[in-house]
Amino acid sequence: MIVRKVGRREGPGAAREAQPPTVLDERSPLTAAYRHAIERYLPRRYPGRIAVIRAAETHSARPDLGWASLADEVEVHLVPGDHLTSITRHAEAVGERLRACLRGTQSR
């Protein structure tokens, strides 16, 4: 089942209202094409360095969340929070870490 959140706007600049999620029909051609693409996608190995920005409260047996199998070098950067709060309550910390990663690529 694929769930998509939708919102309704009334008038220019109106705040987006929270709406209940809508469920896409599993039998639709779009859903079938999406599933087909995901099932057949095989990522290639990346011959460089990647940065993984990971929520500190995310528990995984692999600190790199599995990215080491696809890249020559993986840097793991921890940010406060869990999967959701890292991008809501701690968004500023994520932004700072992302800026630092981007600055690092420019100096190489």
N, C-alpha and C positions, 0 to 999 in steps of 0.2 A: 504494500500500500504506500503510495506517495502522498504526502500531505503538503499543502501549500497554504501559507497565510495570506489573506487578502485584507485590504482596507478600503474604506469609502471616504471620499472627499466631497465636501459640499462647499462650493464657492472657492474662489482663488485664495490660496494660502491657508486654507482650513487645515487644522491639525488632523493627522491621520488617526482614525478611530480603530481600536482593536476589534477585529471581527473573528468569529470562530473559524478554525481552519477548514478548508474545503478538501475533500478527498477526490483525487483524480481517478477516473475509471481505469482499473487494471487492464481492461480489454481495449482501451483506446490505442490507436496507431502511434500516438506520441509516446505513451508509456511503454509500448512494445519496442519502439526504436531506441528509447533511452536504456531500457534493460539490455537490449541486444548490444549496444555500444559498450556498456559497462562490463558485460560478461566476456567480451572479446578483446578488451583493451589490455595490452601488455606494455607496461612502461619500459623504456630503454634505460640502460645505465647512464648516469650523468658523469662525465669525466672531470668534474670540478668539485668545488666546495659548496655546500648548502648550509643554511642556518635553519634550525628548527626552534621555533619559539613555543615553549611548552608551559602549560599551567602547572605550578608547583604541586598542586593538590591532585593532579592526575596520576593515577596509579597504573603503571605498566611494567611488565617484566623487562621491556626494552626501553632504556632511557631515551633513545633516539626515535622511539615510536616506529621503528622498522625502516627508517630512511637509509640506514647504513647499507642495506642491501641494494640500494639504487645509486649511491654516490660514492666517489672516492674518499671524500672527507666530509664529516658532518659535525657541525658545532651545535650544541644544545644550549639554549638560553632559557633559564627559568624565570617566569613572571609570577607574581602573587595570584592566588585564587585557584578556582577550579575551572573547568571548561567554560562555564557560563560567566562566572564573576570576573574571569581574567579579561573578558572583552566588554564588560559593563562597569562594574565597580572599580576595576583596576586597568581601565583602558589607557590611562596616561602612562602607566608603567610599560604596557605593551608598545605604545608609541615611542617611548624613549628607547626601548630595546631595539625596535625596528630601525629607528634613526641611527643608532650606533652600528647596527649591522650594515646599513646602506653606506655609512661613512667609511666603514672598513673595506667595502668593495671598491670605493673610489680611490683609496690610497694604495691599491695593489697594481 
